[in-house]
Amino acid sequence: MTVSIADNELETQEIFSRASESQFKRAMRRMIKTRSAQVGLVLVLAFLLIGIFAPIVSPYNARTDLNLKERLQPPSAEHLFGTDDLGRDVMTRVIHGARVSLQVGVMVVAISLLIGTMLGLVAGLFGGFTDSLIMRTMDVMLSFPYVLLAIALVAALGPGLRNAMIAIGIVYIPPYARLARSMALTAREEDYVLAARALGAGQRRILFTHILPNGLSPIIVMATLSMGTAILDAAALGFLGLGQQPPYPEWGKMLVDSMQFILSGSWWVMLFPGLAIMLTVLGFNLLGDGLRDALDPRLRIG
């Protein structure tokens, strides 16, 4: 009898998994046909490839990159993006800054997604005191302006790229927790969860086998959108001197270093790092919007 119950639960889960997989594939095909999602995907892939292959495309040593004889040279055939106040090639620094920004985005989303999703699922599934404790903590975190909270955390941990990633990751936990909680509250009353519970499945099995796999769509969308925001916030911390430290290139730090040269006509020093930030954030936002539209159950899946 025990084997029969387990087999029935496994068969039910396989049916839901096949249905979800088929719907996800149709949604992906629909997303690829969306013009904004195509543009976002191209931008994201472009910066991803630049970040991955930066050491091959443009070997670089930040500690030895210095040529005062060529400081503040405008864009030319030798220096496509010009040079900065220390004679460093701006294009090379933008390319290697992409590695830093993408690393920040991935690590921040990983930290906030894993911790926030788990906290939200536990709160929604167990309810009661556990739910109140977790969600009131999230409410307290949300009551602070997230940029100020990130600055406070970095100030407490010390300036640096790793601490900046940890701080931004902690700040982004509450939105994931609230989303996962609402997902768990809805899913725990669904027929497949009630059936699993009736067949004797434990809370952990219900959480990781039934609720989480069937609620990944909104989490994936939020993670994609959060990548762009995390990169933007990392640039803001770098602008304030709390992110990646010199001499290593980081887009936000490049912007603040170039401010004093704008009035002297050296526009290229600020333009290209700013464009890199704008295009990367735009790419992730367009891709996230395309994913949201494709995975929205209220839209007809073609």
C-alpha positions in Angstrom: 0.0 0.0 0.0 2.9 2.4 0.8 4.4 1.7 -2.6 1.1 2.4 -4.3 0.8 5.8 -2.6 4.4 6.8 -3.5 3.8 5.7 -7.1 0.6 7.7 -7.3 2.3 10.8 -5.9 5.2 10.4 -8.3 2.9 9.9 -11.3 0.9 13.0 -10.3 4.1 15.1 -10.0 5.3 13.9 -13.4 2.0 15.0 -15.0 2.3 18.5 -13.5 6.1 18.6 -14.5 5.4 17.7 -18.1 2.6 20.2 -18.3 4.7 23.0 -16.8 7.7 22.1 -19.1 5.5 22.2 -22.2 4.0 25.6 -21.1 7.5 27.0 -20.4 8.8 26.0 -23.8 5.8 27.7 -25.5 6.4 30.8 -23.4 10.0 30.9 -24.4 9.1 30.7 -28.1 6.6 33.5 -27.5 9.3 35.6 -25.8 11.8 35.1 -28.6 9.2 36.5 -31.0 8.9 39.7 -29.0 11.0 42.6 -30.4 11.9 44.1 -27.0 12.9 40.8 -25.6 15.1 40.2 -28.7 16.9 43.5 -28.2 17.3 42.8 -24.5 18.7 39.3 -25.2 21.2 40.7 -27.7 22.4 43.3 -25.3 22.7 40.9 -22.4 24.6 38.3 -24.5 26.9 41.0 -25.9 28.0 42.2 -22.5 28.1 38.6 -21.2 30.5 37.6 -24.0 32.6 40.8 -23.5 32.9 40.0 -19.8 33.8 36.4 -20.3 36.3 36.9 -23.0 37.8 40.2 -21.8 41.2 38.7 -20.9 41.4 37.2 -24.4 40.1 40.2 -26.4 42.1 42.7 -24.4 44.8 41.5 -22.0 45.0 44.0 -19.2 47.0 44.7 -16.0 45.3 47.5 -14.0 48.5 48.0 -11.8 50.7 48.7 -14.8 48.2 50.6 -17.0 49.6 54.1 -17.0 50.9 56.4 -19.8 50.8 60.1 -18.8 52.1 61.1 -22.2 48.8 60.2 -23.7 46.4 61.5 -21.0 43.0 62.7 -22.1 43.4 61.9 -25.7 40.1 62.0 -27.7 38.8 58.9 -29.5 41.1 57.8 -32.4 42.1 54.8 -34.4 44.6 53.9 -31.6 42.2 54.5 -28.7 38.7 54.0 -29.9 37.2 55.4 -26.7 40.0 57.8 -26.0 42.1 57.9 -22.8 41.5 59.1 -19.3 43.5 61.4 -17.0 46.2 58.8 -16.4 46.6 57.9 -20.1 44.7 54.6 -19.7 42.7 53.3 -22.6 39.0 53.9 -21.8 37.8 51.0 -24.0 40.0 48.5 -22.3 38.8 49.6 -18.9 35.1 49.5 -20.0 35.6 46.0 -21.3 37.2 44.8 -18.1 34.6 46.7 -16.0 32.0 44.6 -17.6 33.4 41.6 -15.8 33.0 43.4 -12.5 29.5 44.5 -13.1 28.3 41.1 -14.4 29.9 39.4 -11.4 28.1 41.8 -9.1 24.8 41.2 -10.8 25.1 37.4 -10.6 26.3 37.3 -7.0 23.7 39.8 -5.7 20.9 37.9 -7.4 22.2 34.6 -6.1 22.4 35.8 -2.5 19.0 37.5 -2.5 17.2 34.9 -4.5 18.4 31.9 -2.4 17.9 33.5 1.0 14.8 35.5 0.2 13.0 32.6 -1.6 13.7 30.1 1.2 12.5 32.6 3.9 9.4 33.4 1.9 8.5 29.8 1.2 9.0 28.8 4.8 6.9 31.7 6.0 4.0 31.0 3.6 4.0 27.2 4.2 4.3 27.1 7.9 2.4 30.3 8.8 1.8 31.3 12.4 4.7 32.6 14.5 7.3 31.7 11.9 5.4 33.7 9.2 5.1 36.7 11.5 8.7 36.7 12.6 10.1 36.5 9.1 7.8 38.9 7.5 8.1 41.6 10.2 11.8 41.4 9.8 11.4 41.9 6.0 9.1 44.9 6.8 11.7 46.5 9.0 14.3 46.1 6.2 11.8 47.6 3.6 11.2 50.6 5.9 14.7 51.9 5.1 15.6 53.4 1.7 17.5 50.5 0.1 20.4 52.6 -1.1 21.0 54.1 2.3 20.7 50.6 3.8 23.3 49.3 1.3 25.6 52.2 2.1 25.3 51.6 5.8 26.1 47.9 5.4 29.1 48.6 3.2 30.3 51.3 5.7 30.0 48.7 8.5 31.7 45.9 6.5 34.3 48.2 4.8 34.6 49.3 1.2 35.3 46.7 -1.4 33.7 44.7 -4.2 32.9 41.7 -2.1 31.3 43.7 0.7 29.3 45.7 -1.8 27.9 42.5 -3.3 27.0 41.2 0.2 25.3 44.5 1.1 23.3 44.8 -2.1 22.3 41.1 -1.8 21.0 41.6 1.7 19.0 44.7 0.7 17.3 42.7 -2.1 16.2 39.8 0.1 12.7 41.3 1.2 11.2 41.5 -2.3 12.1 37.8 -3.0 10.7 36.8 0.4 7.4 38.6 -0.2 7.0 37.1 -3.6 7.9 33.6 -2.5 5.5 33.9 0.5 2.6 35.0 -1.7 3.4 32.1 -4.0 3.5 29.6 -1.1 0.2 30.9 0.3 -1.5 30.4 -3.0 0.1 27.1 -3.9 -0.6 25.4 -0.5 -4.3 25.4 -1.3 -3.9 24.0 -4.8 -5.2 20.5 -5.6 -1.8 19.0 -6.3 -0.4 20.2 -2.9 -3.5 18.9 -1.1 -3.2 15.6 -2.9 0.4 15.3 -2.0 -0.4 16.1 1.7 -3.2 13.5 1.6 -0.8 10.9 0.2 1.5 11.5 3.2 4.2 13.8 1.8 6.1 15.8 4.4 6.5 19.5 4.5 10.0 19.5 3.1 8.9 17.3 0.2 5.9 19.5 -0.5 8.1 22.6 -0.4 10.9 21.5 -2.7 9.0 19.0 -5.0 5.7 20.7 -5.5 5.5 24.4 -4.5 8.9 25.6 -5.6 9.1 24.0 -9.1 5.6 25.2 -9.9 6.3 28.8 -8.8 9.7 29.4 -10.6 8.3 31.7 -13.3 7.8 34.9 -11.3 11.1 34.3 -9.4 12.9 33.9 -12.8 11.4 37.2 -14.0 12.3 39.0 -10.8 15.8 37.7 -10.9 16.3 38.9 -14.5 15.0 42.4 -13.6 17.1 42.5 -10.4 20.3 41.9 -12.4 20.0 45.3 -14.0 19.1 47.0 -10.8 22.0 45.3 -9.0 24.4 46.5 -11.6 23.0 50.0 -11.3 23.3 50.0 -7.5 26.9 48.6 -7.7 27.8 51.5 -9.9 26.2 53.9 -7.4 28.3 52.4 -4.6 31.4 52.6 -6.9 30.5 56.2 -7.6 30.6 56.9 -3.8 33.9 55.0 -3.5 32.4 52.1 -1.7 32.6 49.5 -4.4 35.6 48.2 -6.4 38.8 50.0 -5.3 41.4 51.5 -7.6 43.3 50.8 -9.7 40.9 48.1 -10.9 38.2 49.3 -13.4 34.6 49.6 -12.4 32.0 51.6 -14.3 30.7 53.7 -11.3 34.2 54.6 -10.2 35.2 55.5 -13.7 32.2 57.9 -13.8 33.2 59.7 -10.6 36.8 60.0 -11.7 35.8 61.6 -15.0 33.4 64.3 -13.6 36.2 66.9 -13.1 37.1 66.6 -16.8 33.7 67.2 -18.4 34.0 71.0 -18.3 37.4 70.8 -20.0 35.9 69.1 -23.0 37.0 65.5 -22.3 33.4 64.2 -22.7 34.5 60.6 -23.8 35.9 59.8 -20.3 32.4 59.8 -18.8 30.3 59.0 -21.9 31.4 55.4 -22.6 31.2 54.0 -19.0 27.8 55.7 -18.7 26.7 54.1 -22.0 27.9 50.7 -20.8 25.8 51.0 -17.6 22.8 52.2 -19.5 22.9 49.5 -22.2 23.5 46.7 -19.7 20.6 47.8 -17.4 18.4 48.3 -20.4 19.2 44.9 -21.8 18.2 43.1 -18.5 15.1 45.2 -18.1 13.9 44.5 -21.7 14.7 40.8 -21.2 12.8 40.7 -17.9 9.8 42.4 -19.4 9.8 39.9 -22.2 10.0 37.0 -19.8 7.2 38.5 -17.7 4.9 38.9 -20.7 5.7 35.4 -21.9 5.2 33.6 -18.6 2.1 35.6 -17.5 -0.7 33.0 -17.1 -3.3 35.6 -17.9 -2.0 35.9 -21.4 -2.9 33.4 -24.0 0.0 31.1 -24.7 0.3 30.6 -28.5 
